[in-house]
């Protein structure tokens, strides 16, 4: 009997016995195992957020019209790479818009999500969405990605990881910043470190901004609210939403030292 059959056989029995709480627990545990098994154990090149793709393409169009200088010496930063599909897509779709000096940086643990004390969710368990650095780079390369322009940074997000990146790379002005790190703690670390580099025209794509019923107490939305409260000079303008979950903003004013 496989996992799906176990769930199918168990839930009606528990519910019939009036054990609704136990039935919910079984379903939650099934969802956890299913999510990790499906997404952590395959070699398919794909994204879990197809709506991010047109958002990325539209962002490059906006930059080309409104902030072309960022497409010369700036960079695309993505936090939460998973299989690397959206990073690959960004490089491919922007080839006729960006200068040769433009770079694409992808940050990921490549070991799945870290733990969280804020955003408990059966889909966002520690270890979910793991894809090895080697497999991601191989997929990007085999699908024609320019690996001279795409740099992947491995490690769980921390001030030390980002400081190490700053020491070994000159941090280019962010043209597009994709924050698809799901949980509050990760998004908070990203904004705290890289927020000082945001310039007018930088486009911020928050892939999970509207999850948790758009609650300001969770996820990427909470991280941005905290960042704004710590940096009152920072100003943004809403550009568009993508899917039911994502939101795009353009920086109107960066942080004043």
Number of C-alpha atoms within 10 A of each C-alpha: 6 6 11 12 9 12 16 11 12 15 19 14 13 16 14 10 10 11 13 15 10 14 20 14 12 17 14 15 14 16 16 17 15 15 17 19 13 11 17 19 11 9 12 11 15 13 16 12 16 13 16 23 18 13 21 24 15 13 23 24 15 16 21 16 9 11 16 18 15 24 24 17 17 22 23 26 24 23 23 26 28 31 28 25 22 25 28 24 17 22 22 15 14 17 12 9 16 22 15 13 12 22 23 22 17 21 24 25 22 24 19 21 22 17 15 16 8 12 17 12 12 15 15 20 19 15 16 22 26 20 23 18 20 9 16 21 18 14 19 21 14 10 13 11 20 16 16 9 14 21 16 20 19 15 15 18 22 14 13 11 14 19 12 11 13 13 9 9 9 8 13 18 23 25 29 26 23 23 24 22 26 21 25 21 22 24 24 22 17 21 19 16 13 16 18 14 14 24 19 18 25 27 28 24 26 26 26 23 27 21 17 15 9 15 13 17 15 21 26 30 24 20 24 19 14 16 18 17 11 12 17 11 12 20 15 18 14 13 14 14 18 20 15 12 18 22 21 23 20 24 17 16 16 20 16 9 6
